[in-house]
């Protein structure tokens, strides 16, 4: 089942808090707790329910509630790291840019081989520049009044793409290539040997015409040598052709019984994320669609 949600995908590595229900005024984020346990099936089911509920809130532009649900989902299943990308997007749209930076840094720390690493790093730099600019332009605090948080510029919710009608691809990888090499070599050997065998057989027929019963006169002594050489070529090429046919059969059987190797991009969890362009007022870049 797929429930896509759009979020920012520009970032690097570190940590962030899992406290639900953040206020719109940003407090200093706390690091995420270490992910040192394997979620149970019950944890995964509960995380999926919280993820779907957060999806609905995000699409309604209720970012506070979406953050609450998605933080709860990641607390229950901390191996679903793409949830950090969902959280980063919700934080940013809710004016919590430092929380977005921490979520993105945590994602890169826990998924060090991400193909989106360079884009995420550039996004972190952009968010940090915005944080510094807002801090520099904020009015100094009055002695008798609390510091006012800078105005939060909100953006409309980005509508998720329609659900895919295609069946999700199987999680298996690819079969080994060695059986195909063996079979291919067998094909080449069989074809070459067959060509040599046909040529040798033609030479033998000419020899038998010159030397009936393979008995040559002294005048045809050279024909006897050519005929014997043709017989040798035919016998050897026939044997090699049989070897090639055996290699073809062996390679086919080997390939059929071999098990696919896991794909390098396959993850151990059913939560996935895809990347697509995303634009909103004051924001432009890539968006991640995450789904269980």
N, C-alpha and C positions, 0 to 999 in steps of 0.2 A: 504494500500500500504506500502511495507517495502523497506527501502533503508539502509542496514546495513553499519556501519562504525566501524573500529577497533580502540580502544584507551586504554590507561593505566587505571587500576582500583585499584591502591594502593594509599590511601589518608586520610585526616581529615577535620576540619571545620573552615571557616573564610570568606574572600571576595576577589574580583578581579575586574579590570576595564572592561568596555564595549567599549573601544576605538577601532575602526576597523583599520585594516592595520598596525599591529605592525612591526617594523623593526627587522632585525636579531640580532642587538645589543640590549641586554636587558636593559630596564629602569625599575625603581622601579614600580611594579604594584600598581594600585589604587583599593580600595574596590569596589565590585559590588554594584550598587544602591539597596536599599531595594525593595523586590517584594511585593508591597502593592496594587496591582490592579489586576482585573480579565481580561484576554485578551478577546477581541471581536472575533467574527467569522472571521472578516477580518484580525485581527492580527494573528490568528492561521493559516489561509491560506497563508499569507505572510511569516510567520515563516517556514512553510513547504517548500515553494519554495526556501527560502534561505538555509535551511538545505540540500535539494537535490543538490543545486548548490555547496555547500561546500563539499558534498560527492564526487562529480566529481573531484573537485580540489584536495582533499585529496588523492584520488586514483591515481592522476597524480603526486604526491609528490610535489604539489604546496601548501606548508603549509601556506605561507603568505595569499594567497587568500582564503584557507579553513578557516583560523582563522577569516578573515573579514566576510565571509558569516555566519559562525556559531555564531559569536558575534552579528551580526545583527538579526539572528533568535532568540537568547536568549533575546535580547533587546525587541523584539516584543512580545514574549511569555515567561515571566520569570517563569512560572509554569512548563516548560519543563526542569526540573532540570538535567536529564541525559545528556543534551547538555553540561553541565560542564565537564563531563567525556570525551566527544569528544574533547572539547577545550583543556583539560589538555594533552591529547595525542598529539595533533597537536603542542601545545606549546613546549612540550618536544622534539619532533622530529625537531623542528625549533631552538633548543638551548635556549629556554626561560623557564628555569627550575623553576625560582621563580614564573613566571606566572602560570606554571603548578601546583605548590604547592598551590597557592592561589585559583585556580579553584577547586582543589580537596577539600581543606578546606571548601570552600563555599558550595560544594555539601553536605558534611557531616553536615554542620550547617543547611542546608535547608531540608535534608532528614535524620533526626537523627536516624531512625530505619532501616537504610540500612543493608541488610544481608552481605554486603561486607565491613563493617566498619573496621574490623581488618586488612584486606588486604590493604585497602586504607591508614590506619595509617602507616603500614610498608612501603608502597610506599613513603609516605611523608618523613619518616625518611631517606630513601635511597636517595631521591632527595636532601634533606637538607645536607646530608653528601657530596654528589657530589658538591653542591654549595660551601660549606666550603673548600673542597679540591681544587677546581678550583681557589677560591679566594687566598688560601695560596700559590699556585704554580704560580700565575700570576706574571710577572716581575713588579718591582716597576715603577711607572710612571716617565718618564724623565721630567726635568723642561722645556724643549723646545718643547716637543711633547705630544700630547694627549695620554691618556691611551688606549692601544689596547685591545680590547675585546678578551678573550681566543678563540682559534679556535673552531668552532662548528662542532661536529661530527654528521653527518646526517646519517640516516638509511633509507633503501629502504622502500617504502610504503608497508604496509601489505595488501595483496589482500583480499577483503571482501569475505565471503562465498557466494556460489550461492543462489539466492532467494529461499525461501522455497516454495514448491508446495502445502503445506498443508494450509487449511483454518484456519485463526487465531481463537483461542478458544474463545467462548463467554465470555463476561465480567461479566456474572452473577456468583453468588456464589453457596452455597449448601443449600438444603432444611433442615428444622429442623428435629432433630432425634426423638423428642417426639412422633410423630405419629407412627413411626416404633416400638417404645417401647410398645405403647398401642396395636398395632396390634400383636406384638410378644407375649405379655402376653395373648391376646385372643386366639392365636393358642395353647399355652401351656395349658390354662384352658380347651379349647375344647377337646384336645387330652386326658388329664387326666380324665376329666369327662366322656368322651366316654368309656374309659377303665373300669371305675367304673360301669357305666351303664350296659355294657355288662356282667360283672361279677354278678351284682345284678339280672339282668334278667335271667341268667342261674340258680341262686339259687331259683328264684321264680318258674321256671318250675319244679325243683326238688320238691319244696314244694307242688305244685299243683298235682304232681304224688302221693305223700304220703297222701295228704288231698284233695280228689276230691271235687270240689265246694268250696274249702278252708274251709271245715268242718273237723276238726281233732278229732279223738277219744282221750280219756284220755291217751292212750298209746303213742300217737304222740304229746303230749303237747309241748315238746321241739321243734318239727318241726314247730308248730304254731308260737313260738317266733322267730325262725330263719326266717320264711317266712315273718313275719311282719317287721323284721329288713331289709330284702332284699328289700321289697317294699319301705321302707323309703329311703334306699340308692339309689334306682333307681329314685325315684321322685326328690331327691335333686340333684343327678348328672345330670339328664336331664335338670333341671333349670339352673345349672351352665354351661352346654354346650351351652344353648341358650345365656347366658351372654357372654361367650367366642366368639360365632359367632357375637354377636353385637359389641364386642370390635374390632374384625377383620374388620368388615365393617366400623366402626367409624374411626379406624386408617387409613384405605385406603382412605376414603373420605377426612379426615383431611390432609393427605399427598398430595393428588391430588390438593386440593385448596390452599395449602400454597404457599407463594411466596419465592423464593430463597433469602437467606441472602447474602449481598455482601461479596466477598472473602476478607480476611484480606490483601492480597497482591495486590488487585486491586487498581489502582490509578485513580484519577479524570481526567487524561489526556491521550491522545492517544499515547504519546511518551513513548517508552519502551526501555530497555537496557538488553542485555544478556551477559554472561561472558564466555570466552573461553581462552585457553592458547595462548600466543603471544610471539614471539622471534624476535630479531633484533640485529645487531652488537652493543655491549655495553649495551644491555637491555634484560631482560628476566622476565617474570611474567605473569599476567593475562591480557586479553584484553576484552574490552566491546564493544558489537555491539549495537548501538543505532538506533532507527527507529521511525518515526511517524506512 
